[in-house]
Amino acid sequence: MQSGQGMERLRQLAAQAEPGVGLAAETVGPAASSAPLSRRASAFTPSSDGDGAGAPVRPGATAPEPSRAMTFEECKKGLGSDKAFFVKSRFAVCDGASFLQTWVRNNRPVGESMFNVRVVGTIAKNSRTIDFQYYFTDFTTTGSTGASTMPITTKGNIPQSWPAGARYTRGGNLPGAKTFTQLKALRTFHQTVNAAAGQGSGSTLDSLFAVYEPAISYTPPAGWTLSGAQGGKLFMLAPRWEAASYLANSTGGGNPAKKGAATFSYLTTLTLSAKQGAEERAEAQHIRQAFLVPQDTKPYMSAKKVPGQKAADPLHRTVSARRIDDNRKAAVKQCKRYWGPNYTSGGKECDEYPFASTYEGAAQHDYDADARAFNFSAKPIPGDDNQAGGSILKSFYAKNRIIDGTDDGFTVKIVT
């Protein structure tokens, strides 16, 4: 302790993931404006679609099933030493923080202790129940401390809901106050949170957004003093519940309270493959061209920059049949303009990006005068590739529970 090496080692460990108030950079919906967004992108699981060798295997052209489980080791590895959030999918996320205590006697520091907390949130398929698994690890002391008998209290708070006044059912075995020694032995416990249907906004959507905030507090045992903060809050997670009529479990199997499901309100990514043999290859190549050399796409527009490439400029799904149809008509008009009325020869179809099923589609300017005209790309591609891409997109919407409007969103990644 006199050399300070023990204290410095703990400070370095704790500084890797200090507690704080904020949200993941990829948060969407009302929660995104309720607290500061992280300046650093969250860690994401590398896509399983095309990151390895060869073309992805997609029987029937479908998006992969999103992960709904996460182990402690996956969370730990995902967060690494500098990430506040790890998003494996919209149904499996985690965050973490380190808590450092400086022990004082006679107005001088005599020891330090620390521990790490990681919280893994997971959601089963078509479920309104979210499970938050807490992991307390890496208990360390140096010098003279009263850490062994220090009580530590754990809470899972929901400080805000949209709409306000929502009611939640809690479950699990959150222990309340346990000592440093007891938590070291216990290591893990969980809390479940369920929001019954019928509390949200929109008669057909029934959307309910919230923030979930793990909070840790501790007090020194008698005869000891701690300097600095006595606990802290982990960065907030952003759950969402809805019962969209166009998504699975919209009837709850006859139980109105169980309609719909929960997700975490984060942007997610649609991955398409431009690799040899991929069913959607021509569509993926078209989108890649729109991303990399938009000036070479049709219709020509000198300042063209199509959305969907980054979290700051995502795509938003529309379920309006009229708008989807208008988007397709606007794209077909350009295919005919540049490739002639026989552009469909050889079984080709007019492919458009952004997709017709998004608000950013080819007819966006017709609905929003502030949107840039011609900020899209249309191109004839083989019909099989176009149909495969459409099937993948449709299943992606369903499996990731993408809802209509600006309270949700997604990006697109092309693997080559």
N, C-alpha and C positions, 0 to 999 in steps of 0.2 A: 504494500500500500504506500509506503514512503516513496518508492520510486515512481509511483503513479501508473506503472505498466498494467496492473490488473484493471484499474478503472478505465484506462484508455481502451483496452481491449473490449470491454463491455460497451463503452460509448460507440466504438466503431460498429459493433454488431447491431446495437439499437438504432443507429442512424440509418441503417439500410432500409428500414420501413417504419418510420415514425407515424404515430396516429395523427389523424387530421380530419377535417370536415370537408367533404367534397364528394363529387360523383365521377364515374368513369367518363372519359372523353366521348364515348360512343352512346351515351344516354340519349334517348329520344322521349317525346311526350312531355307532359307538364313538369315532370321531375327535373328535366334538363335545365329549367330556369329557376329552380328552387335553391340551388347551392352552386358554388363554383365548380366548373368542370375541370378535371385533371388536365394539366398541360401536356401530359405524356400519354401516348396511346397505350391502351391496355395490351397485355399479352394475349395472343389468340392461338388456338390450336392450328398448326399448319394444315391446310386442306388435304384431305385424303384423295381428292379427285385430281390426279395428274401430277402430283409432286414427285412421284416415283417414276420408274422407267415404264415406257409403253403407254398405250392408250388406257383411259379409265374403263372399268367394266361397269356398264349400266344397263342391265337387262330391261328392255322396255323403255329406255330413255327416261330415267327418273332421278331426282335429286337424292343424295344420301340422307339416311335418317340422322337427325341431330343427336348428339350425345345427351344422355339424361343422367349420367352418373359421373362422379369425380372422386378419386381417392385423395387422401392427404398428400401422398407423394406427388401426385399430379399437380395439386395446388401449389405445393412447395416449389416444385420445379418450374411451374408456370410463372409464379411470381418472381422467382429468382431473387436477386439482391436489390432490384431497383424499380419493380413494378408495384403499383397500388392495387391493380385488378388483373385477374386472369379470366378470360371468357372462353370456355371450351365450346359452348353453344348458348343459345338463349334459354336453355333449360339446365345449364350446369356452369356456375360461375363461382369465383372465390375472391376474397381480399384478405389482407393481413396487416398486422402492425406489431412493433416491438415496444415493450414498456420497460423503461429504465428507472430504478429507484436509487437515490443517493441518500445514505443514512448518515445522520448528524448526531454528534454528542459534544457537549461543551462548545457549541457553535463552530464546530469544524467537521468536515466529512471524514468518516472513519471506514466506510465500506459502500459497496454498490451491489445491487442485484438486478436481474432482468428476467423477462420471460417473453415469449412470442405467442401471439394469438392469430389463428387463421380461421376464417369462417367460410364454409363451402355451402352454397345454396343450390339445391337440385329440385326438379319438378318431374314427377312421373307423367306419362303420356295421358292426355285428356283429364288431368287432375287440377283441381283448384287449391290443392294443398302444397305449400312450399316447405321443404325441410332445410333448416339451417343447422349444419353440423359445426360445432365449435371444437377447435383443437388448441390446447395449451401445451406448449413444448419449450425446449431449450431453456429450462430453469437453470440459472447460473448465479453464483454469489462470489464476491471477493472482499477481503477485509473483514471487518466486524459489522454484522447486520442483525436485525431482528426479523429477517425475511421469513423464517420457518413458520412463525405464528401470525404473520400478517394476513388479515382477512381480505379477500378479493371478491368483489361483487360483479356479476355479469348480468347485463340486461339486453334485451333485444327490443329497441324502441321503434315505434312508427310515428315520427313527429309530424308527418303531413300526409294527407290523402286528397285525391281529386276524383270525385267530389268530396268535400269535407264531411266529417261526421260518420265515415264508414265504420262498420263494426267488424271485428276480427275474432276468430276462435283460435286460441293458443293451445298447443299440446307439447309433448316431449318431456324432457327431464332436466330443463335448465335448473341448476342447483341453487341459485341465489348466492349467498356468501359461503366461500370455502377458503381455507388458509392456503398459503403458498405451497406448503407440504402436501396438503390434501389434493390440490389441483394437479400437482406434479404426478401424484399417483393415479388420479382419476383420468387425466389427460383429455378425455373427450366426452361430449354430451351434445344434445341437440334440442332445438325448439322447432315446432311446426306452426305455420300461420296459414289459416284458411279464411277466405272472404266469400261469403255466400253470394250467389247470383241475385240480381235484382236491386243492387245498390249503385250501379254505375250510371253513366251518361249514355243517352241515345237509346231509343226503344228497341232497335234491332241489334245494336252493338253492345250495350250494357258494359261500357268500359270503365274500369276503376284503376287508377294509378296511385302509387304510394312510394315512399322511401322507407327502407328498413335500415336501422342504424345500431349496430352492436356497440355497447358502451361498457367500459371496464373502469371500475373505481376500487381504490384500496386505501386503508388507513394504517398508520404505524401502531404496533402494540404498545402497551403502557411502558413508559420509560425511554421511548425512542421518538425521534423526530425525522421527518422526511423533508428535504428541500425540493422546491419545484412542484410541478403538477402531481396530483395524486390520482392518476388515471388518465383516461381520454376516450375518444370515440373513434372507431374505425371509420374509414370512408364508407359512405352510404351505398347500399345496393338498391336497385330500382325495380321492384316487382310490378306486374300489371295483371289484371284479371279482365276477361271479356267473355262474351257469349255471342260472337258474330254468327249470323245466320248462315254464312257461306263457309264456315270452318267446322271442323269435327266437333261432335258432342254438343251441338247447338240445342238439343232438347234435353240433355241430361239424363237420357234413358227414362224419361217420364218423371224425373224428380227436378222440379224447377230450380231448387237451390243448388243443384250440381251442374247446371248448364255451363257450357264453355270450359275454359281452362286458364291456368296461369302461365305466364312467361316472365322473363326478365326483359325490361324495356330498353334493349340495346340494339343498335344496328347490327345486322348480320350480312354475310356475304354470299352471293350466288357465284359459284365457280363453274366455268365452262371451259372445255378443253379444245384447243386448236391442234392437238396432236394427231398424227396419222392414225386413222382407224376410229377416231371418236365420232359418234353418231351425229353430233352437233357441230362438227369441225368447221364447216363453211360459215355458219352463223358466228362461231367464236372468232374466226379470222376476220369477219366483217367488223365485229365490235372492236377487235384489237386495232384494226385500221382506223376506226373512228377515234380511238383513244390516242394513237401515236401520230397519225398524219391526217387530222380532220380536214385539212385543206384539200385533200385528194378525194374526199367523199362527196356524194351528191345528196341534196342540192348544194351548190357552191355558196359558201358564206365565209367571208374573210376572217371573221372573229369567232368562228365556230369552236366551241369547247363543250363537248357533251358531258352531262352530269353522270354520276354513278361511279366515278373513279376513286373518290375519297370520301371519308366520313363527313367532311364539311359540306359536301355537295351530293347528297344521296338521291336515290330514286324513291318515289312514293307510289304505292299501289292504288289503282282505282278499280272499283267493281261496277262502275257505271257502264252499262251496255252501250249507251249512246256515245259516251266519250271514247270508249274502246273502238267503236265502229268509225267514229270521226278520225281517230288517230290512224287507223288502217287506211281509210280513204285518202288522207293527206299523204301518206307514204306511197300508196299505189299511184297517185297522181304524179309523183316525182319519178317513179320507175318508168311510167309511160313517157314522161317528158324526155328522159335521158336515154332510154333503151328502146323506145317505140312501143306501139300497141301489142307487138308480138314478143314482148320480153319474157312471156311464160313458156316460149317454145323450149322443148326438151325437158319439160316437167319442172320448170323453175317457178319460184314464188317470190313475191316482193317481201324482203326481210327489212325490218326497220329497227333502229336503235336511236333513242330509248324505246323500250318495248311499248306496244300499243296499250298494254294493261297498266301503264303508269301515267301519272299526271304530267310527266315531262315528255310524253309522246309527241308525234309529229304535228298534232293539231293544238298544241299547248298555247300558241300565240292567239288562236281563235277564242280561247277561253280566258286568257290573261294577257291584256294589252301590254303589260310591262315585260312579259317574257320575250326573248329574242326570237324573231321569225327565222325559220330554216335552221334552227340549232339541233338538227337531227341528221341521221344518215339513212338513206334507203338504197337497197341494192338487190337485184335478182340473184337468188342462190338456189341450189338444188332443193326441190320441195321436201325430200326426205330429211335433209339437214334442218330445214326450217321447222318442220313438224317435230323433230326430235328436240330442238331447242325450246319450242313451245311447251312440249310435254314436261321437260325438265323444270321450266319456269313455273308451270302450274303446280307441280308437286312440291317445288321449293316453297311457294306461297302456303300450301296446305300444311306441310310438315313443320314449318317454322312459325305458323300462325301469324302471317303478315296481314295486318288489317289495313283497310282503306284509310287514306288521309295522311296528313302531315304529322300525326302523332306516332307514326311508325316510319320505317325506311330501310333501305338496303343498298349495298354497293355490289359491284360486279368485278370479278377477277378472272382473267384469262390465263390459263396455263399453256405453255408451249413445250 
